[in-house]
Amino acid sequence: MYCYENGALIVSQKGRSVMKLAPTIVMEKDPGSVNLLIRGVVLDSPRGIVLSSNTVEDIRLTSKESKALFNSTDYESFYNITSVNVTIYTENKEAWENYFRDSASDITLFEGTDYHLDNSSTYAVTFSLHPVGEDLYVTVYRSVIKIETGLL
């Protein structure tokens, strides 16, 4: 089964899942700071579309809008963000855990010190980011993606 979750394309089979296309959640590290960019995706389509086929089917994804919801650098004089929690509601917990763990490792963040992963919920993974000795900058966007199929 292929799943599209917040910009990520996930392949799931027999209770295991792997991310094939990275989501729109990005962590970067600059000297003295960690930057977290989240583009929350809202899918705009008729409800209840199920596409099943043994041939190739076309699906068109079109970006309709992107709106900044929060940018911590705009409020730096008012807020001193030291931690942030990102919760993904999913049936593909394994893929999200691996994504967060790999993304943090890529910028030399350490589990248990700079971040924590909580997968105790049945259908959610929470990534808690609290980098030690680093400033934390968070930017959140809301992106609307229109989905169209070739079906009438």
Summary of the structure (lengths in Angstrom):
residues: 152
radius of gyration: 17.3
end to end distance: 22.9
largest distance: 56.1
contacts: 391
relative contact order: 0.29
helix: 12%
strand: 52%
